């Protein structure tokens, strides 16, 4: 009888150690999660991640728009915060692979779609002052960057000066319609991270709040998930289908 209890005790101890090891040893970081729990005030959502991987045939970029064909994309919540606050600013720097930093913190945005000749052709009879200052400030028209740079010497910085003259003067006031959508009319975003590029705050170049530049997790998931379901006409989408994803 004692030998029987001893055998049971040994087997139980082995099973306990195996189970404990499986619980404590984390899944390899390169392995995608099977399911993802999304906490939300409207009710928790369980996303069947593996099922979606199968649907898109392993093409992560179908949902993870920052990764191209990479098979180890960052979690959506790494960039799309529930709330953009000081805690998120600190946490995302620790959890996101540095290879993905340039997805949001691009090196620069060049002015690619501007032709001085085309603008000059619109005006005759020395109407340069339509864009440039008059003779009391600059006797001869010159490049804006010659005087407007970093905003020192009580001069507007180059961004604010050109936006005031071009976009806010009534000539191109429609460029600002829709938040940042108008930026592409002049600017070409450089996504490759330059070796000497500093990861600056969004407000260094952008005047709109970060929430308009980068959607929160709720807006991002609703746009990505419901948009895909609506296009494919499968699964839950539409205002009446909330209960199909959200659990009370």
N, C-alpha and C positions, 0 to 999 in steps of 0.2 A: 504493500500500500504506500509506504514511504517512498519507494523508488518511483511509483507512478506519479505521486505529487511532485517529486523532484524533476521528472521529465516534463511535466506540464509547466512547472515553474521556469525551467530552462527555455522551453519553446516560447513561452509568453515573454520572457525577457528579451529573446532574440527578436521577436516580432515588434516589441516595444522600441527597441533600439533602431530597427529598420524604419519604423514609422516616424520616429523622432528625427532620424537623419533626413528622411524625405521632406519633412516639414521645415527643418532648419536650413538645408542646402538650397540656395536660391536657383531659379531657372536661369540658364545661361542668357546673358543680355541679348545675344543675337537671335534668340528664339522668340517669335511673335507670340503675344498672349492669346489664349483660346477665347477668352471672354473679357470684356472690360466693363467695370461698374462705373456709371456716370451718375454722380450725385446731383440732384436738382430739386429746387423747391417745389416744382410741379410733380415730383415723384421720381424715384430712381429709375434709371434706364440700364438694362443689361444688353450690351452690344455683343452680338455673336461675331467676334473678330475673325475667327477661322473660316466661318461660312462666307464672309465677305471676301476674304483672300481667295477662296475657291472660285467665287463668282467672277472676280476680275482676273482670274488665272495668274495670281501671284504678282500682278503689276501694281506695286505699292503706290506708284505715282498717280493712280486713278483717284486716290483719296488724299494721299500725302503729297501735296502739290510742291513741296520744297525739295524733294529728294530725287527727281528724275527717275532713273531705273534702279537706284540703290535699294538693296533688300534689308536695310537696317535703318528705317526712318525714325525720327524722334516722335514721341507721343504728341498728339495734338495739343494737349494741355501744357506742353513745354513752351510753346509760343503763344497759344491762345489762352489767356488767363481767365479765371472766373471773375477776377477783379484785378485791375492793374494798380498794384500798390507796392510799397517798399518791400514787403515780404516776397512778392513775385520777382521783383528785380534781382534780389539776392539769390533766390532759389534757382531761377532758370539758368543762371551762370554756372551753377554747380552740376545741373542735371543734363544739359544739352551738350552734345559733342561739338567741339569748336569748328568742325568742318561745316556745320550748319549755320554758323553765326551770320555769314554773308547773305543768307536768305532774307533776313530783315535788316541787318546793319550793313547795307551795301556801301561800297567804298566811296562812291560819289554819284551824282546825277548830272551829266553834262547837258549843256544847251545845244541840242543837235539840230533842231528844226527852225533855225533863225537865219534869215538872209538879209544882210544889211542892204544889198543892192535892190532887192525887191521892195523894201520899205522906202528907200530913197527915191525909187521910181514913182512912188505914189505921190510925192510932193515935188513942187517946182518953185522957182523964184526964191531960193534960199530959205525954204521952210524947215530947215534942220531943227529949229527950235521946237518943232512939234514934239520931238523926243528929247533933244538936248537942251541944256540950259541956255539962256540968252547971254549976250555979250557981257553983261554985268557980272556973271559968274565964271564963264569960260569964253574968252575972246574967240577961240576957234573950237569947234566941236571935237571932242576927243573920246576915247574909250571910257565907258562908265567906270571900269575897274581902276583907272588911273587915280581916281579920287575916292571912290566908294570901295572899301575892302572889308575891314573887320569892324567898322562902326566906331573907330576912335576919332578923336579931333572933332567931336560933336557932329559928325557926318553919318548919315544912314549907312548901314552895311550894304554890301552889294545886292544881297537878296531883296531886302526891303526897298531899296532904291529902284531896282528894275521892276519889281512887282508894282510899286506905286506908279511908276511911269507907264508901264505896259498894260498891266492887268486891271489896275484900279482907276485909270484915267478915263475910262469910257471907251477906249479902243478895243480892248479884249476883256471886258468885264465878264463875259460868258465863260472864260476859262476856269473860273472857280466853281462853276455849277456842279453840284454833286460831290462835294468834299474834295478829294484829291484827284478825281477823274480827269480834271482839266490839265493836270501837270504834264501828261504825255503829249500835249499839244506842242510843248517846247522841249521838255526834258526827256533824255534817254537814260534809264537807270542802268548803272554799271553793277552787275550782280557779282562779278568776280572780286574777291577780297584782295586789295593791293597789299603787298608785304608791309608797308608802312602805314596802312590805314588804321585810324583809331576808331574804336567802337563808341561813337558818340550818341548822345541822347537824340531821340527823334526830333525834339524841339529845336535842335541845332539848325535844321533845314526846314522842317515842316511846322506850319503855324496851326494846324488843326490838332485836336486832342488825339492821344495815342489810340483811344477806342475807335476813332474813325479810320485810323491807319491800319489797325490790326483788330479784327473782330474778337469779341469775347468768346469763350468756349460755347456758350449757348447759341449765339448768333452763328458761329462757325459751323457747329454741328447741324443746326437747322438748315442753313443754306446748303451745306454739302450733302447731307443725307436726304433731306426732303427734296432737294433739287434733283438728285439722281433718281430717286424713286418716282418723281413726277415725270421726268423725261422718259424713263423706262416703263412707266405705267404699271409698276409692280410694288408690292409691299405697302407700308403705311405712308401716306402723304396727305396733306390737306389739314385744315383746322379741325375736322371732325375725327381725325385718326389719332389724336394725342394718346388715347388710352392704349393703343396698340404698342406703344413704346414705353410710356411712363406708367410706373406702378405706384399706386397710392400706399 
